[in-house]
Amino acid sequence: MKNRLRELRAARAWSQSDLADQLGVSRQTVNAIETEKYDPSLPLAFKVARLFKTSIEEIFEMDGD
């Protein structure tokens, strides 16, 4: 799953640890999502969207769509 998480995080000058703390996950989880090695759960995807005040679809995109 492609995503814009790194771009959104960088625009706020947050480190991966900063974002992880706000989402209640590990820095490794944020890294794995950003590098597209891990797809977030639906609850986590909603949490990310709420944090960045946007829709899930604006952040995450299925491969091949």
C-alpha positions as CSV (number, residue, x, y, z in Angstrom):
1,M,0.0,0.0,0.0
2,K,1.4,3.3,-1.0
3,N,1.2,6.2,1.4
4,R,2.1,9.9,2.0
5,L,2.9,9.5,5.7
6,R,6.6,10.5,5.4
7,E,5.6,13.6,3.4
8,L,2.9,14.6,5.9
9,R,5.2,14.0,8.8
10,A,8.1,16.0,7.3
11,A,5.8,18.9,6.6
12,R,5.3,19.2,10.3
13,A,9.0,18.7,11.1
14,W,8.1,15.7,13.2
15,S,10.5,12.8,13.7
16,Q,9.3,9.2,13.4
17,S,9.4,9.1,17.2
18,D,7.3,12.2,17.5
19,L,4.7,10.7,15.2
20,A,4.8,7.3,16.9
21,D,4.2,8.9,20.3
22,Q,1.2,10.8,19.0
23,L,-0.2,7.6,17.5
24,G,0.6,5.3,20.4
25,V,2.8,3.0,18.3
26,S,6.6,2.3,18.1
27,R,9.0,4.3,15.9
28,Q,9.6,1.0,14.1
29,T,5.9,0.8,13.2
30,V,6.0,4.3,11.7
31,N,9.2,3.4,9.7
32,A,7.6,0.2,8.4
33,I,4.5,2.0,7.3
34,E,6.5,4.8,5.6
35,T,8.7,2.2,3.8
36,E,5.6,0.3,2.7
37,K,6.7,-2.9,4.6
38,Y,3.6,-2.8,6.8
39,D,0.0,-1.8,6.2
40,P,-1.6,-0.2,9.2
41,S,-4.8,-1.6,10.7
42,L,-8.0,0.2,10.0
43,P,-8.1,1.7,13.4
44,L,-4.6,3.0,13.1
45,A,-5.3,4.3,9.6
46,F,-8.2,6.3,11.0
47,K,-6.0,7.6,13.8
48,V,-3.4,8.8,11.3
49,A,-6.1,10.5,9.2
50,R,-7.6,12.3,12.2
51,L,-4.1,13.4,13.3
52,F,-3.4,15.0,9.9
53,K,-7.0,16.2,9.5
54,T,-7.5,14.5,6.2
55,S,-9.2,11.4,4.8
56,I,-7.6,7.9,4.8
57,E,-7.8,8.0,1.0
58,E,-5.6,11.2,1.0
59,I,-2.9,9.3,2.9
60,F,-3.1,5.7,1.8
61,E,-3.5,4.2,-1.7
62,M,-3.9,0.6,-2.7
63,D,-1.2,-0.6,-5.1
64,G,-2.5,-1.1,-8.6
65,D,-5.4,1.3,-8.2
